[in-house]
Amino acid sequence: MVIPMMTAQDVSPYGPKVTKKVDLDAVLPFVILPLLLVIATISRSVTIVVMILIAMGATYAQSRPRNKNRSPFFYSWTLSSGVCMFLVFELGILRLLEITQLENFVFLLLVGSTCYFFYKMKAVADFELATGTSKGKEYSPVLTSDSYYCQICQLEVNERFFHSIWWDCCVLRPNYSYFLAGQVFAFATLLYGTNLGLTTVCQPFILYGTILMPEDCNDVYFDFNLAICFVACVYGLGYLLVTALVLIRQLLIYIPKYSEPQWRKIVNVLTV
């Protein structure tokens, strides 16, 4: 989805001249996602339809040709998703007074760790490209054996694993460990947060020891606060599934690739 940028003067011809442009691609997710979540609170069937539409949109965006995904829309969607789920948890679920301070502290610790690792991932990627240590130069028709031309960044980079449109950066060897740690903490945050939320707004049952699981959620749509909390948790479960698939892919493909040089060094030392 690519929408042309607008200025304040385009909206109001009588206003002062403003040269700073607002990229609507970066703003739209912060409007569209909350609106979809509010619509999903109408009923269970509407919730299912909205979640299916979001999943179809994400699948379509992921399957498009890479050179068409050069837009901040997807990165903003990731940020808006995190902000919306966090605000619903802190402003909605905590208001029900069924979550202890210790549970909230653990949740905040997981959120902070997730944000830290993804921030480091972005910072390292920007630094590597800016300093040229990963060949942050324009495309050259002659590529070296460890080079790859990213069609989205329009840059030739070294030791590239893949480009993430949802984080708007290339994942390289220098920042891969931060990406992997961020995904692990994101999985833990979503698993813990959605479990706390669903067992708060729904009728829970004891799975084992002190571990609760949601059982009956039929009454959540009679109150808007319960409904928005429930819908946000369902959306979080969708993100949890995607994160699990990403981690499985890392385990099967990229972790062996990332650890290959270390194994080669160990083998070379043992064979000497």
C-alpha positions in Angstrom: 0.0 0.0 0.0 1.6 3.2 -1.1 -0.1 6.5 -0.5 1.4 9.8 -1.7 2.7 12.2 1.0 0.7 15.3 1.9 1.6 18.6 3.4 -0.5 20.8 5.7 -0.8 23.3 2.8 -2.3 20.6 0.6 -5.1 20.2 3.1 -5.7 23.9 3.8 -4.7 26.4 1.1 -5.2 29.3 3.5 -2.8 27.9 6.2 0.9 28.9 6.6 3.4 27.4 4.3 4.8 24.2 5.8 7.7 22.4 4.1 7.8 19.3 6.4 6.0 16.4 4.8 3.8 13.8 6.6 4.1 10.3 5.3 0.6 8.9 5.5 2.0 5.3 5.1 3.6 5.7 8.5 0.5 7.2 10.1 -2.3 5.1 8.7 -1.6 1.9 10.8 -2.1 4.0 14.0 -5.6 4.8 12.7 -6.6 1.6 10.9 -5.6 -0.9 13.6 -7.4 0.7 16.6 -10.5 1.1 14.3 -10.4 -2.5 13.4 -10.1 -3.7 17.0 -13.0 -1.5 18.0 -15.1 -2.9 15.2 -14.2 -6.4 16.2 -15.8 -5.8 19.7 -19.3 -5.9 18.1 -19.7 -9.7 18.2 -17.8 -13.0 18.0 -18.5 -13.4 14.3 -17.3 -9.8 13.6 -14.1 -10.6 15.6 -13.5 -13.7 13.5 -14.0 -11.7 10.2 -11.7 -8.9 11.3 -9.0 -11.2 12.3 -9.2 -13.2 9.1 -9.0 -9.9 7.1 -5.9 -8.8 9.0 -4.3 -12.2 8.5 -5.1 -12.1 4.8 -3.6 -8.6 4.5 -0.4 -9.7 6.3 -0.1 -12.8 4.1 -0.6 -10.7 0.9 2.0 -8.1 2.0 4.5 -10.9 2.8 4.0 -12.6 -0.5 4.3 -9.5 -2.7 7.4 -8.9 -4.8 10.1 -7.5 -2.5 10.6 -4.3 -4.5 6.9 -3.3 -4.0 7.2 -3.4 -0.2 9.4 -0.3 0.1 7.0 1.5 2.5 7.0 2.5 6.2 3.5 1.2 6.4 4.5 -2.3 7.6 7.0 -1.1 10.2 4.4 1.3 11.5 1.9 -1.6 11.7 4.4 -3.5 13.9 4.8 -0.4 16.2 1.0 0.3 16.3 0.3 -3.4 17.1 2.7 -3.2 20.1 1.4 0.1 21.3 -2.2 -1.0 21.1 -1.8 -4.3 22.9 0.3 -2.6 25.6 -2.2 0.2 26.2 -5.1 -2.3 26.3 -3.2 -4.4 28.9 -2.2 -1.5 31.1 -5.3 0.7 30.8 -8.0 -2.0 30.3 -6.9 -5.4 31.8 -5.2 -3.9 34.9 -8.4 -1.9 35.7 -10.1 -5.2 36.4 -7.9 -5.6 39.5 -7.2 -9.3 39.0 -3.5 -9.1 38.1 -0.9 -8.7 40.9 1.9 -6.2 40.9 4.4 -9.0 40.5 2.7 -10.3 37.4 2.6 -6.8 35.9 6.2 -6.3 36.8 7.2 -9.5 35.0 5.1 -8.4 32.0 6.8 -4.9 31.9 10.2 -6.6 32.2 9.4 -8.8 29.2 8.1 -5.8 27.2 11.2 -3.8 28.0 13.6 -6.6 27.0 11.7 -7.1 23.7 11.9 -3.4 22.9 15.6 -3.3 23.8 16.7 -6.1 21.5 14.6 -4.9 18.6 16.0 -1.4 19.1 19.5 -2.7 19.1 18.7 -4.7 15.9 17.6 -1.5 14.1 20.5 0.5 15.5 23.1 -2.0 14.4 21.6 -2.4 10.9 21.5 1.4 10.4 25.1 1.7 11.7 26.4 -1.1 9.5 24.9 0.5 6.4 25.9 4.0 7.3 29.5 3.2 8.0 29.9 1.0 5.0 31.1 -2.0 7.0 28.3 -4.0 5.3 28.8 -2.4 1.9 26.2 0.3 2.3 26.8 1.4 -1.3 24.7 1.6 -4.4 24.2 -1.5 -6.5 27.2 -2.7 -8.4 26.8 -5.2 -11.3 29.8 -7.2 -9.9 29.0 -8.7 -6.5 31.4 -10.4 -4.3 30.7 -13.9 -3.0 29.4 -12.6 0.4 27.4 -9.8 -1.1 23.7 -9.5 -1.8 21.7 -6.7 -3.4 18.6 -5.8 -1.3 15.8 -4.7 -3.7 13.9 -2.9 -0.8 16.9 -1.0 0.7 18.4 -0.6 -2.8 21.8 -1.4 -1.3 24.5 -4.0 -1.7 25.1 -5.6 1.7 27.5 -8.2 3.1 26.5 -11.2 5.2 22.8 -10.6 4.7 20.3 -13.2 6.0 17.0 -11.6 4.9 15.1 -8.3 4.8 12.2 -7.8 7.3 9.5 -5.5 5.9 7.9 -5.5 9.4 11.0 -4.0 10.9 12.1 -2.1 7.8 15.7 -3.2 7.8 18.0 -6.0 6.7 18.9 -8.7 9.2 22.7 -9.1 8.9 25.2 -11.2 10.8 26.1 -8.3 13.1 22.4 -7.7 14.2 21.0 -11.3 13.9 21.6 -12.1 17.5 19.5 -9.1 18.5 16.8 -10.1 16.1 16.7 -13.6 17.4 16.6 -12.5 21.1 13.9 -9.9 20.3 11.8 -12.7 18.7 12.3 -14.9 21.7 11.3 -12.2 24.2 8.4 -11.2 21.9 7.1 -14.8 22.0 7.4 -14.9 25.8 5.7 -11.4 26.2 2.8 -12.4 24.0 2.4 -15.8 25.6 2.4 -14.3 29.1 0.4 -11.2 28.3 -2.4 -13.0 26.4 -2.7 -15.6 29.1 -3.0 -13.0 31.8 -5.5 -11.1 29.7 -7.7 -14.0 28.7 -7.8 -15.5 32.2 -8.9 -12.1 33.5 -11.7 -11.3 31.1 -12.9 -14.9 30.7 -13.8 -17.6 33.2 -10.5 -19.5 33.9 -9.7 -23.0 35.0 -6.7 -24.4 36.7 -4.5 -26.2 34.2 -1.6 -27.2 36.6 -0.6 -25.8 39.9 -1.0 -22.0 39.6 -1.2 -22.0 35.8 -4.6 -20.8 34.6 -6.2 -21.1 31.2 -9.4 -19.4 29.8 -12.5 -21.6 29.5 -15.6 -19.5 29.0 -15.5 -16.2 27.2 -19.2 -15.9 26.2 -19.9 -12.8 28.4 -17.1 -10.6 27.1 -19.2 -8.8 24.4 -21.7 -7.4 26.9 -19.2 -4.8 28.2 -17.0 -2.7 25.9 -14.0 -2.8 28.2 -14.1 -6.6 28.4 -14.7 -6.9 24.7 -11.7 -4.7 23.7 -9.5 -6.6 26.1 -10.6 -9.9 24.6 -10.2 -8.7 21.0 -6.7 -7.4 21.8 -5.8 -10.8 23.3 -7.1 -12.6 20.3 -5.0 -10.3 18.1 -2.0 -11.0 20.3 -2.6 -14.8 19.9 -2.4 -14.2 16.1 0.9 -12.4 16.6 2.0 -15.3 18.9 1.4 -17.8 16.1 3.4 -15.7 13.6 6.3 -15.3 16.1 6.3 -19.1 16.7 6.5 -19.7 12.9 9.4 -17.1 12.6 11.3 -18.9 15.4 10.8 -22.3 13.8 12.2 -20.8 10.5 15.2 -19.4 12.4 15.8 -22.8 14.0 15.7 -24.7 10.7 17.4 -22.2 8.4 19.2 -19.2 9.8 20.6 -20.4 13.2 22.6 -23.1 11.4 23.8 -20.5 8.9 24.7 -18.0 11.7 26.6 -20.7 13.7 28.4 -22.2 10.6 31.6 -20.0 10.9 32.0 -20.9 14.6 31.6 -24.6 13.9 34.2 -24.3 11.1 36.7 -22.7 13.5 36.1 -25.5 16.0 36.6 -28.1 13.3 39.7 -26.4 12.0 41.2 -26.3 15.5 40.4 -30.0 16.2 41.9 -31.1 12.8 45.1 -29.2 13.3 
